[in-house]
């Protein structure tokens, strides 16, 4: 009796004999027979033959009604890709405004019911629906900072920006496009970030020199929508030199530096180096002026508008230690453009100019043009002995 069906058939046959037995001895013999055949305990056999055993009922699975149908992942993915594939916490507060903006240029078709569901969707639901489209960025950058002992004693050290409550206070750093080797000629990006509003500007150049840093910074200052008050940088010789010091003094820009070998002193700009430049441009080697010109075209047009008008960021509000853990609290995710509009330190003329500029921008078209230009840039990057990096393309 190997199968369950055979056992059930045998028990049903023996059970009839057991119930029709005339005396106790006959019942005992039937119990002994079942005990020897099925190898069950005598008490269990008696319960089976008397019909007092219970069959375990399968629990009925009750499913909740589906609130967010899977079809919502299509418009959600369009919104997510348009603004650079951010995390759910950065995407969720901006979904309503993005839907309105995409509808303005007929880039998305979504019903009123689906729009309401997208707007009230939680961050956990967003992560679940977008799980299949996410990937992890690979690669690791190389530091090209060469410390300069000159002027260090004359430049004050700044370790945090807790007291900054207005736009105009910058952090900047250089990002190397050198592949896996710092030998030879390669391009670098001067990445500059405003601490309060998170407005971000980039400029690329070939063969880093003090004068090229000053020239790139001067061009970036003209693109910032507000007056620059201070600048903070690392201890690299491209920043710590007399030419840069005189430039800052001439333009009434207060300058400070971080501590040596303390990367977290510049946590804001280091984060942008990864989340903006590395995720889009990658770790490949750029070593010709043609590629630098293509990179600057991306920085000054599509990337600049997407980064400052549509990409959201969160700011740390508080940090406290609870037992052995550090609990951090972040504010609502906003774009740099929205932070400037909310700032009381920025004039109405600047805000009106930004609003007019924002009304003309189509984020989906900017993202498409950015993808085309990034593909063109990556197709012209050649692999050599000093350029062995392989970068996963973002949005390409």
N, C-alpha and C positions, 0 to 999 in steps of 0.2 A: 504494500500500500504506500506507494511513493507520492502519489498526487493527492491534492486536497479533494478533488472531485471523487476519487475512489474512496477516500475516508468518509466523506459525507454520505455516499451511497451505502457503504457498509453500516454506518451508525443508524441510518434511517431503517434499514432492514432489521438490525438487531433490536432496535427500540420497540418495534412492533411485537417481537417475541417476548421482550422484557415486560411490556405492559399486559400481555396476555398470560404471563406465568401464573400457575395456580398456587404455588407455595414458595416459601423463603429459600429453600434449597435450590430450586430451579433458578431463581433470580441470582443467587450467589454464584452458580455455575456460569451464568451469562456474563456477570461482572468479571469473573476470572478470565473468561474468554476474551473480552474486550481489553482487559488489562494486559494480557499477554500479547495481543495483536498490535495494539496502539502504543504500548509502553507509557501509559498515563497513570497518574495516581488513582487509587481506588475511589477517593472522595470525588475527584473530578469525573470519573466514569459514572458514578452514581448520579451526579448532577446532570450529566449529558443524557443519560437514559430516562431520568425523570422529567427532562425538559425544563430544568431550572437554570441553565446557563444562559448568559446574556451575550448577544452578538454586538460588538462595538459598532455603533453607528458612526458613519463618516460625518465629520463636522461640515456643515454647510458654509461655504465661503461667501461672505457678503462683501460685495465690491461697492465702493463709493462711486457716486456719479462723477463722471469726468468733467472737471471744471475747465481745464486748459487742453483742448484737443491737440493732437500732434501736428495738425496742419498749421498751427501757429508758428512752428519752427521756421517756416519759409519766410514770412515777413520779418520775423525776429532776426534771422540770419542776415537778411538784407541790411537791417539797421545796424547790426553788430559789425559787419564787414565795412560798412560805410565809415564808421568812426574808429577804425583801427583795431577791431577785435579786443576791446577792453574786458576786464573782469566784470562779473555781474554787479558788484557793488558800485562800480563806476558807471555802468551802463543804465541801471534801473532808474535813477532820478531824472535822466535826460531823455527817456523814451518818448514821452508826450511831445516835447519840443522837436525831436528828430522826425517823428511821424508828420507833424505839421509842416516841417521844412521840406521833407521829401514829397509830400503831397503838393506843395507849392510848385514844384518843377515836374510833376507827374512821374516821379521815379518809383512810386509804390502805390499799389491798389489794395486797400484794406477796408472791410466793412466797418460800420460804426460799432457793431457788437464785438468784433475782433479787436478793434482799436481799444475799446474799454478794457478788454481782458489783458491786452498787452500792457496797458498803463498800470493796472493793479497787480501785475504778476510779481511774485516775490523773487528775491535773488536766487533762492534754491531752485525754483522752477526754471529760471533762466539758465542756470548752470546745467540742469538736467537736459533741457532741450538743445543746448549748444555743445554738449559734451563731445559729440562725434567730430566737430570741426576744429577742435583745439589741438595745438601741438606745442611741444616744449622747444625753446630756443637752444641751439647747441653752440659750442665754441666758447673761447675765452680770450679776452683782450690782453695786450701787452702794454705795460707802463712805459712811457717815454719821458717821464719827468726827470730832469737833471737838475739837482738842487744848486742854488746859487748862494754863496756865502755873502755876496755883496748886498748891502742895504737891509739885510734881515733885521738888524737892530733898529732901523729907522721905521720899519713898517709894523704897526700894532697887530697883535694876534686877535682873531675873532673865532670863537668856538661854537656859537649858536646864534640864532636870530629870534629869540623869544620876544625881544622888545620891538621887533619890526611890525608895524601896524599900518603901513602905507606902501604903495608901489614906488619903485625907484631904487630898491636895494638889490644888487645883483650878486650872483655867484657864477663863476665861469671856470671852464676846464677845457683841455685839448684832448680830442679823441683821435687815436692813430688808425690810419687805414694802411697797415703795413703787412697784412697776412700773418705769417709766423716768424718774421725776422725784421729787426729794425735797421738792417744794413741797407745802404743805397738810398735812393730818392723815393719818397712816398708822400702821399697827401695826408693832411690832418684837418680836422674840423674844430673850429672854435665854437664851443657850445656855451651859451649864456642864458641864464634863467633869472627871472625876477621872483624873489622869495614870497612876496605877498600875493601877487596875482597869478603866479606860475606862467607868465608870458615868456615864451621861449624863442630864441633866435639862433640860427646856425650860419656859419660861413666856412667854406673850404678853401684851402690853398696848398700849393706845392712848395716844398723846401721851407720849413718853418724858420722864420727869423723874427727878431724883435719888431722890425718895421712892418712886416706882414701882419703880425698880431695887432699892432696899433691900427693899421689900415682896416682890417676886418672888424675890429671893435668899433671903430668910428662909423663904419657902414651900418653896423647893427644898432648903434645908438639912434641913428636917423629913422630906423624902422620901429623902434619902441614908441608906443603912443603917449608916453609920459616922460617927464624929465628924470634923468638918472642922477641919483644922489650919492651912491656908494657902490664899491665893487670889491668882492672878496675872491681870492684865488689861492692856489697852492704855492709851494715854494720853488716851482720851476723857474729856470733862468729866463724863460720867455716872458714872464710877468715881473719877476724881481730884477729890474734893471733901471738904469737912470732914465732911459728914453720913455718907458711906460710911466714912471713916476712923474716926469715932467708933463706928460700928456694929461694925466689925471689932475694934476694941480692946475694946469691951464684951463681945464673944463670944469673946475670946482667939484671934482668927484673924489669923495673920501675913499681911500683904499686900505684894505686890511688883508691879512693872510691867515692861513690855517697853520696848525702846529705840524712840525715835521713828522712824517710817518704816522699821522693820525687821519686816516681817510674819512672817518665818520664826521670830522669837522665840516666836510663838504658833502653831507649826505644827500642834500636836495639835488645838486647837479650830477652827482654820481648816479643817482636813480634815473635821471633823464638820459644820461649817457647810454644806459642799458635799454630802458623802455622806449626810447625814441630812435636814437641813431643805430644802435646795434640791432634792434629788431627789424629795422627797415633796410639800412645800408649793409649791415652785416660785418664780417671780419675779413673780407677779401682785401687784397692789396690794390691800391689805386696809385699809379705812378706816371701818368701822362697828363698834360694840361687839358687835353680834350675831355678826359673823364672828369677832371676837376670842374671844368665849365658845365658839364652835364649835371654834376652833383650840385653846383650852386644854383642852376636853373630849377632843380627840384626844391632846394631849400627856400628859395626866394618866392616861389609861387605856390604850387599845390601843397607841399608839406607845411609851409608856414601857415597857410589859411586853415588847413585841417587841424593842425596842432593847437592853434590859439583860439579858434572859433568853435570847434566841434569835439575835440578830445577832452574828456573830463579827467580831473584829478581830485584826490582827497587830501585834506590837511589835518595834521595831528593836532588835536585840541588839548589832550591831557595824557599824562603818563604817570602811573603810580605802581608801587610794588605791593603786591598782596601775597604774603607768605613768601614762597620761592619764585613766584611768577611776577612778570611785569605786565600790567593790564594797560593797553593803549586804547584811547577813544578818539575816533576820527569824525570829522564833520561831514556834511553832505557833499557828494561829488558835484563839482561845478567845472565849467570851462573857464579858461583865463578871461575870455571875453565877458562872461557873466560876472566874474569877480570884479572886473574893472567897473562895470555898470553899477554894482552894489557898493562900490567904495565911495566914501564921502570926501576922500582926498583928491579925487580926479575931477577936473572941470567939466561943465556941461557941454562945452564945445567939443572936447575930446570924445565924450560919450555919444554925441549926436553923429560925429564922423564915423565912429565904429558901428553904430546902428545902421547907417546908410550903407556901409560896406558889407555888413552882415546880410542885409536884405537881398543883395545881388549874388550871394554865394550859393552854389548848388553842391552840397557835400558829396552826392553820388558821382557827379561829373568830375569833381576834384579827385575822388578816389580812383576813378577809372583812368584819368590822365596820369595819376601818380603810378599806378601799376604799369602802364605802358612805358613810362620813362624809366622806372626801375628795371624792367625787363631789358630795355635797350642798354642801360648802364651795365647790367650784369653780363649781357651777351658780349660786350667789348672788353671785359676783364679777362686777361690771359693768365694762365697758370704757369708759374716759373719756379725755380728753386727757392726763391724768397717769398713765394705766394702759394702756399700749400693749404690755405684755409678753405673749407667748404662751408658755405652758409645756407641754412634752410631759408628759402624765400618766403617772405611774409606777404600774403595777399597776391602772390604772383602765380 
